[in-house]
Amino acid sequence: MPDTLDFEEPIAALLKEIDTLNAQPATDARNREIEALQRRIQTVRAELYRSLTPWQRVQVARHPNRPGLEFFIERLFTGFTELHGDRRFADDHAIMTGFAEYRGDPVLVVGHVKGAGGDTKDKIFRNFGYARPEGYRKALRAMRLAEKFSRPIVVFVDTPAAYPGIESEERGVAEAIAVNLRDMMVLDTPIVVIVSGEGGSGGALGIAVGDRVLMQEFAIYSVIPPEGCAAILWRDAAKKVEAAEALKITAPDLLDAAIIDAIVPEPPGGAHTNPAAAAALVDEALARTLADVCAVTSVARHDARYRKFRSMGRLGIDFVDGE
């Protein structure tokens, strides 16, 4: 039976019935009953996902079977050639970069990698998507190459946060993220960012400065994970549900606040239920957005990028130069 989340209990019960029927000898009556149950699952799933709470969206964004960067590379890009290392310390496996072609045009792909859903060894190899400073420096090194060769940059964001370990601090993770924020703001090439899972803290923002920021429907994007927020504000991580509500981390909330530019729809039940359909929806949005950004002159693109990020936090107030 596929992995189900706690709020998907009605779906889990129906899936269990299907498993029981599948164990029985095949008959026309059995097959009709299975088809009826599958239709019922689609209806129940659509109803559930129309009214998810912020915390339930967090659970969906973290689903182990949610498609990640490697899946999108396989589905959307051709000729991917990975670039390794920051030329200072090491190659961080939590961030992947590489040149590829998107619909026949050369691009740079950058993104977080959490590791395969059921593969613990791969998750450990990828440090569960927690990037160290060398990951951010590798990403910026690749982005500067993309700028040099006039290649647009496509970024996929999916990380709980930057790695908080002592070795990460010793090697300057805050400085690495700060340099990325500064330099990505002035890179002379189009940048499209897609928040595809968890957009957690500075770990996400360290590669998320772009001309357009798209967000999948059930992804999240926040200054801090709900558990961390609850531990700080209420000194109780169990308040994560209240924290998720207060943080306004969902795609609709962030679109209303102009933090993101558009929401990429997901299949009913989330991207993990139909990764191929989810990739097709991302492909459609990316193609349209990349064409729009590439059609703008360099000067206009820089000005719009600056204004976009400069105006954040000024809800309801028009940005004026010099303020």
PyMOL commands that set and color helices and strands:
alter all, ss='L'
color gray80, all
select helices_A, chain A and resi 6-22+28-49+54-61+69-76+120-125+127-129+133-148+166-170+173-186+201-205+226-233+237-247+251-256+271-273+275-294+298-310
alter helices_A, ss='H'
color red, helices_A
select strands_A, chain A and resi 78-83+95-102+105-112+153-159+191-200+212-216+220-222+262-264
alter strands_A, ss='S'
color yellow, strands_A
deselect
rebuild
show_as cartoon
